[in-house]
Amino acid sequence: MGIDTKKLKTASFKDRTEEIKVEQLKLFFPQGEKPIWKIRAISGEEMYSVRAAVDRARNTEEILSQLVSGSSKQKAEAALKALGLGDDLPEDYIRRLHILRFGSVDPNLMDDVEGLEICKKVADAFPTLFNTLTDRIQAITGLGKLGELKASIAIKKSKTA
C-alpha cells in the first residue's frame, strides 16, 4: 500500500509548540504574569541553518587566525569571543544557541545579534534552563509539525424532475 502522497501533498501543517515554566526568570516578567517561555519545533531549513552556524563559526576562526598574529591575534580572539565564537566554545554550545534562537516564540529571538545575546545570557546565567529549553525544542522538532488534512468535498448535482 505505502504512503498516500496525495494526502501528504494536500495536508496543511502548523508549528508544534510548548510552554515551559521558567520560574528562574520570574524577576524578568511583569508582576503577576506567569513566567512562561514559549517554544516551537524548528523547521528543516532552520535545523540546517543551525548546522551551518557551527560550520561558519569554525571557518571564521580559521580565517581570522591566518590573517592576524601577535597582539592583533589577541584582538581577533576577543572579537571572536564577543561574537560567540572561538576555540574554547564547544560546537554543542554554538548549536544550542542557534536552536534556542530559532525555536523561541515568546520571547522572539530571531534578531541575529540581540537574539543571540539573550541566548548567551540565559546560557551563562541559567545553564540548566538553557539546556532544558534546547532539549525540549529538539524533542518537539523530532515529533514533526502538526498536520491536518484538508476536507475535500465533492458536490454532486442532483437531478430534479
Secondary structure, 3 states (H helix, E strand, C coil): CCCCHHHHHHCEEECCEEEEECHHHHHHCCCCCCCEEEEECCCHHHHHHHHHHHHHHHHHHHHHHHHCCCHHHHHHHHHHHHCCCCCCCCHHHHHHHHHHHHHEEECCCCCHHHHHHHHHHHHHHCHHHHHHHHHHHHHHHHHCCEEECCCCCCCCCCCCC
